[in-house]
Amino acid sequence: MNRALPTLRGERVVLRPLAAADADVLSGIIAQPEVARWWGSRPHDREHHRAGLLEDAAGNDAFAIEVDGALAGWLGVYEEEEPDYRHAGLDIFLAPERQGAGLGAEALRLAARWLIEECGHHRLIIDSAAANERAIAVYAAIGFRPVGIMRAYERGNDGTWHDGLLMDMLADELR
Ligand SMILES: CC(C)(COP(=O)(O)OP(=O)(O)OC[C@H]1O[C@@H](n2cnc3c(N)ncnc32)[C@H](O)[C@@H]1OP(=O)(O)O)[C@@H](O)C(=O)NCCC(=O)NCCS
């Protein structure tokens, strides 16, 4: 997107603009089993993911998630700017050793609040594999509601097409 990302500070999480220098560490995190199982059909293709991360950094399309001053994950931001359909979308992964401690919800809340309060979005979306119960639980906990199943939406690393769950949130539903 043609806008700069800010640095957003929460209680434990800092979101800062993704940098090219983050791509090596983050592509390594994607390849770890706890992320790889939810991250498309080629999670071990480090070059493919490195290239995507470099694009995110150049396009201001993602935050680096930092915890205790260390890189802990990635939070993608997408904005639809067509005025009649304006909304923003989020996506996230955390390093395996950072999962399970509520940091995902904190990072998503920080980004959602910024998109609503500073960028003026009235609607946010997020999606996950329909089988990703933990991600769905986190998204619901911060205020996202299920819209519906997107059938055969994404290809998993077993090479087959998997259902996805689309969720959305209106500005006054953020918790
Ligand atoms: C999904 C992710 C961002 C969530 O962040 P997190 O900080 O690890 O979230 P937590 O593990 O603290 O879990 C949050 C909630 O989900 C619940 N939960 C965990 N596993 C669950 C399961 N299998 N079914 C239902 N709820 C579950 C937890 O109990 C917790 O709820 P609580 O806070 O009310 O106790 C993170 O785990 C991650 O990066 N996973 C791998 C990549 C991924 O799946 N990304 C999303 C792709 S759409």
The ligand as a Gaussian input file, in Angstrom:
#p B3LYP/6-31G(d) Opt

LIG

0 1
 C       -3.238000     -18.659000      15.546000
 C       -2.284000     -17.868000      16.423000
 C       -1.971000     -16.511000      15.790000
 C       -3.031000     -17.621000      17.764000
 O       -2.241000     -16.855000      18.622000
 P       -1.855000     -17.427000      20.085000
 O       -1.248000     -16.308000      20.823000
 O       -1.043000     -18.665000      19.904000
 O       -3.260000     -17.812000      20.733000
 P       -3.471000     -18.784000      22.053000
 O       -2.777000     -20.111000      21.894000
 O       -3.191000     -17.976000      23.267000
 O       -4.963000     -19.228000      21.999000
 C       -5.982000     -18.323000      22.155000
 C       -7.240000     -19.061000      22.513000
 O       -7.515000     -20.192000      21.672000
 C       -7.873000     -21.297000      22.476000
 N       -7.519000     -22.528000      21.801000
 C       -6.295000     -23.054000      21.647000
 N       -6.368000     -24.210000      20.947000
 C       -7.671000     -24.398000      20.642000
 C       -8.401000     -25.387000      19.947000
 N       -7.773000     -26.422000      19.371000
 N       -9.746000     -25.243000      19.827000
 C      -10.374000     -24.190000      20.365000
 N       -9.737000     -23.214000      21.058000
 C       -8.411000     -23.328000      21.189000
 C       -7.086000     -21.091000      23.744000
 O       -7.700000     -21.789000      24.817000
 C       -7.163000     -19.585000      23.924000
 O       -8.350000     -19.172000      24.471000
 P       -8.355000     -18.404000      25.890000
 O       -7.477000     -17.189000      25.683000
 O       -9.799000     -18.085000      26.090000
 O       -7.767000     -19.385000      26.826000
 C       -0.967000     -18.626000      16.685000
 O       -1.229000     -19.771000      17.462000
 C       -0.248000     -19.039000      15.406000
 O        0.536000     -18.293000      14.860000
 N       -0.507000     -20.284000      14.933000
 C        0.182000     -20.839000      13.737000
 C       -0.133000     -20.104000      12.456000
 C       -1.611000     -19.907000      12.258000
 O       -2.415000     -20.811000      12.470000
 N       -1.971000     -18.685000      11.832000
 C       -3.319000     -18.335000      11.519000
 C       -3.558000     -18.647000      10.100000
 S       -5.188000     -18.133000       9.605000

